[in-house]
Amino acid sequence: MVEGDVLNQDVLRRAGIKQADALAAVTNNDSLNAVVAHMARTVYGMTNIVVRNYDPRRRPLHETLGCR
């Protein structure tokens, strides 16, 4: 387990994002989950990403960022 700011790339690297096969963005903040998923896709080239989204009004944001 790695504790830290999920938007900090050093934290993501220490957590093993470069070697990971998938990412689950499941914080209690839907917008943050979308941003983390987008960063994982664009910066690290990940394709297996799951994003938690409780607020259906945020769906357009997730779709714009390539999250489903």
N, C-alpha and C positions, 0 to 999 in steps of 0.2 A: 504494500500500500504506500502511495506517495501522497503527501498532503501539501497543498499549495494552491495558488491561483491558477485555475484551469486555462486562463488566457495567456499565461506565461509559457512561452515555448520551451524554456529550460525545464519547467515542471513536466510538460508533456514528454520531453525527451527522457527525463529520469523515469517516467512511468512506462517507457518502452514503446512509444507511439511509432517509432520507425520500424520496429519488428512486429508490431501488432497486425493481426489479420482482420480485426474489426474494432469498432468503437461504439459504445453506448453512451449517448449524451443524455443523462437523466438527472440533472440538477433540479432544484425546485423552481427554476426560472426558465420559462419557455424560450425567451429571446436569447438568453445565454446559451441554451442548448443548440439553437439554430446557428449561432456564431461559431461555437466550438465545432459543430459538424461541418460547417462551411470551411473552416480553417483546416480540419483534418482532410477534407477532400482536395482543397486547392494547394495547400502547402505540402502535405505529406502524401498525396495521391491515393488516399484510402477510398475504397469503394463500398465496403461493407459497414454501413453506418446506420444506427438506429437512434432516432430522436424522440424523446418524450415530449408530448405537446398536449396539455390539458385544455387549453383555450382555443376553440375552433376559429376564433377571430384572428389568430396568429398563423393560420394555415397559409395564407398568401405569402407571408414572410418566409416560411419554411420552403415553399415551392420556388420562390425567387432565388433562394440560396441553394437550390438543388437538393433539398431534403424531402423525404417522403415519410 
